[in-house]
Amino acid sequence: MTPIQRWTPVEGQPQQVADPAAARAALRQLRPADYAHSRNHLGGAVTGLSPWLTHGVIDPPDVAAAAEAALGSPLPPGHALTLQLAWREYFLHVAEHRGAGLLQSLHEGPLPDALYASTVPDDVRAGRTGVPVIDQAVHQLHACGWLHNHARLWLASYLVHMRRVHWRAGADWLHALLLDGDLPSNHLSWQWVAGTGSHKPYVFNADNVARFAPRAWHSPGTVIDTSYEQLDAIARGQVALPQPYRAAQQAAVGSDAPVVSSAPPTELAALLQPPAAGAPEWAGQPVWLVHPWALGDVPDDLPPNTVVLAVLCEEFHRAWPWSAQRWQFVLPRMAALARSRGADAGVISGTSNTLLGLLKHAGPVMARQTWQPHYRELLEAGRVTTRPVPARCTSPDTVCASFSKFWSRQPGAERFSHRR
Ligand SMILES: Cc1cc2nc3c(=O)[nH]c(=O)nc-3n(C[C@H](O)[C@H](O)[C@H](O)COP(=O)(O)OP(=O)(O)OC[C@H]3O[C@@H](n4cnc5c(N)ncnc54)[C@H](O)[C@@H]3O)c2cc1C
């Protein structure tokens, strides 16, 4: 195991707060040369940077710069890290164009939506399916809120194709438990696995797990220990679903399943403050608006009298609750940013209407762009001047229906492959 897999409990305490110093320390540990040949292995030299990237503590250009410093040369466009960062930017590109449309199937998958169950079964939620790869993934998810990309692919594929659960139910469930839960990357990846955002269902078998995962994850003799032809036929409904688990292993949600909530846990409640009634003391001053996807440092080119307001938009959090671990990751950093230059000391939680009422008192309002539902609408309705998320790829004006199309429209990309 490499030290970079810090989100796993095996490596000690997971990071607690979206702290830029910790993110910068992680950037200094990048091993881009090893990443290229080992990233598909659960013990490979993956970066573990996704929680910081999701919350805007760092951005893809920072990762590329750190990789270049480690390599001592420019990061080639065809390097695996370049391509994986581009996948993130592709999903943001789709979100920019489709907005909340990414929450519905982009096109029909192998079977009609109505044939899939709308809830995640209890034995999966508890990590007690009897299929070691799935149970290991769920327990790691519970313990540290982070999974390797391959584990996410396996979990999603098993749920959608072996248990016939609708991708949206699985996506919402996983999103709630991840520290890096990000609707564009998460929900579009689920659609890619389901076949509603790609041209074929993604399936995997026990041999694939044995190749890329440690022994405890290997799953011989289980429902996934079969040929790809058979798995594809199951996903397409051409043969019956296998009996997924032994009755003795069915279970209610296990005790290690984190509680998810639309509001911060009580131990963080002191970091919240209600919106002030009437005109605040900073009325008329410029505002830098901090939201959960803007946890990097406050830009240093703002007018000197700019105040920092940190806000939570309640409609979003009611729709997509978070684990306590995620609240712990996000909220103290938001409060620290609010305190850095704020007239208000805490994080203001309110409905869109309440927050809009507050912003009416402000002078010019500026914020980092986001495509997260409700926050995006808040920025638009509040006539907030947004700053783009720093990116390495260009986002074409019309939506690209596939990563290949997106990639082919990047300068110089035609010379390189784009395998996932
Ligand atoms: C079902 C499923 C759900 C996912 N949900 C999320 C999510 O909610 N949030 C999220 O950030 N990523 C998600 N991903 C993408 C990917 O699994 C994670 O970004 C990655 O595993 C994070 O670990 P890392 O930082 O070590 O990645 P690395 O391999 O070190 O990659 C570096 C960075 O590149 C980006 N990246 C890498 N692989 C992908 C990918 N396949 N798609 C998009 N971006 C990628 C991430 O920002 C990542 O931090 C999901 C993938 C799947 C299959």
The ligand as a Gaussian input file, in Angstrom:
#p B3LYP/6-31G(d) Opt

LIG

0 1
 C      -19.534000       4.837000     -10.080000
 C      -18.503000       5.949000      -9.969000
 C      -18.759000       7.034000      -9.157000
 C      -17.839000       8.088000      -9.062000
 N      -18.126000       9.166000      -8.275000
 C      -17.249000      10.198000      -8.192000
 C      -17.540000      11.326000      -7.382000
 O      -18.596000      11.435000      -6.762000
 N      -16.588000      12.309000      -7.312000
 C      -15.413000      12.236000      -7.995000
 O      -14.583000      13.146000      -7.885000
 N      -15.137000      11.180000      -8.802000
 C      -16.004000      10.159000      -8.912000
 N      -15.706000       9.078000      -9.714000
 C      -14.486000       9.111000     -10.526000
 C      -13.252000       8.434000      -9.883000
 O      -13.570000       7.152000      -9.417000
 C      -12.677000       9.247000      -8.736000
 O      -12.484000      10.598000      -9.123000
 C      -11.324000       8.691000      -8.302000
 O      -11.424000       7.331000      -7.985000
 C      -10.817000       9.471000      -7.118000
 O       -9.616000       8.939000      -6.620000
 P       -8.233000       9.639000      -6.895000
 O       -8.317000      11.082000      -6.539000
 O       -7.186000       8.831000      -6.261000
 O       -8.131000       9.522000      -8.473000
 P       -6.860000       9.529000      -9.421000
 O       -6.876000       8.280000     -10.215000
 O       -5.643000       9.834000      -8.667000
 O       -7.173000      10.690000     -10.449000
 C       -6.861000      12.063000     -10.183000
 C       -8.130000      12.873000     -10.334000
 O       -8.645000      12.750000     -11.663000
 C      -10.064000      12.728000     -11.637000
 N      -10.535000      11.406000     -12.092000
 C       -9.859000      10.249000     -12.065000
 N      -10.593000       9.262000     -12.608000
 C      -11.766000       9.824000     -12.962000
 C      -12.944000       9.324000     -13.562000
 N      -13.048000       8.052000     -13.966000
 N      -13.964000      10.165000     -13.758000
 C      -13.872000      11.469000     -13.387000
 N      -12.779000      12.006000     -12.825000
 C      -11.738000      11.191000     -12.617000
 C      -10.469000      12.945000     -10.189000
 O      -10.700000      14.299000      -9.977000
 C       -9.261000      12.439000      -9.436000
 O       -9.148000      13.005000      -8.151000
 C      -16.631000       8.023000      -9.818000
 C      -16.378000       6.907000     -10.624000
 C      -17.307000       5.895000     -10.697000
 C      -17.002000       4.705000     -11.584000

